[in-house]
């Protein structure tokens, strides 16, 4: 964090051989960002591989890929989505008009829409944990008494609010199988730089030319 922002390049490495499909990262992300119903930043996809009796399951966490050439950016008519100098693709909730063009453009289904729903809407009283503000992007986004982030597209942003104070993303610190690694790709001595050099490494839909910054170890 001591380096200028344009000299950092955040990356995430997920070891699929270690992922046990517990979804702790999904739950931690929901709690960290106070996400409402229907808004999920880090789903865990499940696959069944092989043929009986030689069958196994594979779990693939799928956060935003933080693409170097993000398809979601050029389609935004109000420039609400943009790439930061450190590579994180950010959404300006104050600019976003909720057109959802970026949802259609994202090949990873990494974006969801905040329709303003609450888990406890049909109960006598909304609970405090639902009305607590989200700390995303280093601000306090209340979902009561103001528009944003209701009516906005939302997505994983590598927990920028934590990075700015020297902490790791919530999904990384809560990974039960120690399958998620995070760091500065531009630092040749970082663990993520070492892991990215592994012959086991792959990325999702590389053929699209998006240059994602989430790497998988198969």
N, C-alpha and C positions, 0 to 999 in steps of 0.2 A: 504493500500500500504506500510505501515511501516513494515509489516511482511515479512520475507523471502519468495521468490516466491514459494518454495515447501510447504509452510504452507497455501497458498491461494488455493481456489478451486472455480473458477468463475461459476456462474449458472444464468440462466434466467428463470423467471416465467411469463407466459402469461395467463391472465384471459380472457377466451373466452366469458364469459358473458358480458365483458366490450368492447370487440373488435367490432367496428362498420364497419369494412371493408373499411375504407377510403383510405388505402394504403399509408398513410403519412410516415409510417416507410420504405416502399419500396423506395419511392422517396427520403427520407432523406439519406438512405443508398447509393443509386445511386450517389447522390450529394457528400456525404462525401468521398466516395472512388473513385470518378470520373470513374464510370463504363461505359464501352462501350456497344453498342447494343448486345443483346443476353446474357449478363452477369448480372445475378440478384442474389443477396445474400439473399434476404428476400421476397420471393413471398408470397402473401396472397391467400390461397386456399379458394374456395367458395363451400358450400354444401347446397342443399335444403333438409330439413328434414320434415317428416310428410306426411300426405295425405290431399288433398283438402277437406274441406276448412281450415283445421288446419295445415297450412304450415308455416315454418319459415326458415330463412337462417342462416347458421353458417359460420363464417370467421375464418380461422386458419392460422396465420402467421407461416412460416416454414423456420427459419434460419438453419444454420448448428447446429446439435445437440451436437457438442463437446463431442462425446462419450468417456467414460472412456476406452472402449475396441473398438476402431474405426476400422471397416473393411477396411477402405481406407489405413491404414498404412502398413500392411504386404504385400499388393499387389504391392506397389511401388518398381520398380526394381532398383531405384537409391537413395532410402531413402530420397526423397525430401519432403515427408509428414511424420510428426512426432508429438508426443504429448508433449507439454511443461510441466514442473513441476506443473504449475497452472491449468492444465487440458485443455488448449486451444490447438486445433489441428491446426498446422501451416504448410504452404507450403513454401518451399525454392525455390523461382522462379529461382535462379541461377542453381539449381540442376535439376529442373523439365525438362523433355525431351518431354513432351506433348503426352505421350503414351495413356493417358486417361484410364488406368486400374482402377484408383481410382474412376472415374465417374461410371464405371460399378459396382464397389464393394459397393458403398454407397447406402444403402437401403432407404435413405430419399431424393434422387435426389437433394442433397444440393450443388453439384458441377457443374460448367459450364466452358466452354472452351473459351479462348480469341483468336478469329480468326483474330484479327487486324482490325476490322471494325470500322468505324466512322459514326456518325449520319449525318455528313455534307460531306460525301465523294463525292456525286454527285452535290455538289454546287461549285461555283467559288473558295471558300476559306474555309478551315477548321477553325472553330471558336476556340477562345482561350480556352474556357471552355472544349473543347474536347482534347486539347493537354496538358492541365495542368497535372502535375504529380500526381500520387496516393500516399497518405501518408501511405499506408498499411505497417504494421510491423515496423513502425518507420523509414522507408526509403522513398526516393523520386523516385518513379518508373515512368519514362517517357515512353510514348508509341510512341515516335518519336525518331529516331536515335539510337535505341537499341532494342534488341530482347525482353527481359522480360519487362512487363508481357505478351506481345504478344506471342502466342504459348504455353502458360502455362494454367494449370487448376487453377481456382480461386474459392474462397468461402468466406463465412462469417468467420471472426476471432474475433468477439466481439469487433471490433475497438481497437485493441491492442495499436495503436498509441495514442488513447485518454486515455485509462486506465493508461498508463505509466505516464501521466501528471495529473492524478487525476480526469479525466472526465469520464462520462458515455458513453456507445455506442450511436450513433446517433439515432437508432431506439427507444431507451428508452426515450430519452429527447424530441422526437417529437411525441410521441404517443398521439393522440387527445383524446382517450377514457381513458387514464391513465391505460391501460391494461397491460403494459410491466414493469416488475420489474427486477432489476439486482443487484447482489451483491456477497459476499463471502459466499459460502455454509458452509465453515469451521468455520464461526463466528456464534456461537449459538444465539447471540443477533441481528443478521442481519434480515432485513425484509424477505429476500428470504428464510432463514432458517425457519422462522415462517410460511410462505406460503406453503413451501414444506411439512409441517406437517399437512396440511389441508386434511380432508377426500375427498375433491373435486379434489385432485391432481391426474394426470395421465401423462403418457409419451407415445410417439409414438413407436410402435413396440417393446415394452419391452421384448416380448418373444424371440427376437433375441439375447438377452444377451449383447447388445451394451452399456447399462448403460448410456443413454443420459443425458446431463446436462441442457437440456431445458425441463421445466415442464409446464404442462397445467392445469389450473383450469377449470373444466367443469361446 
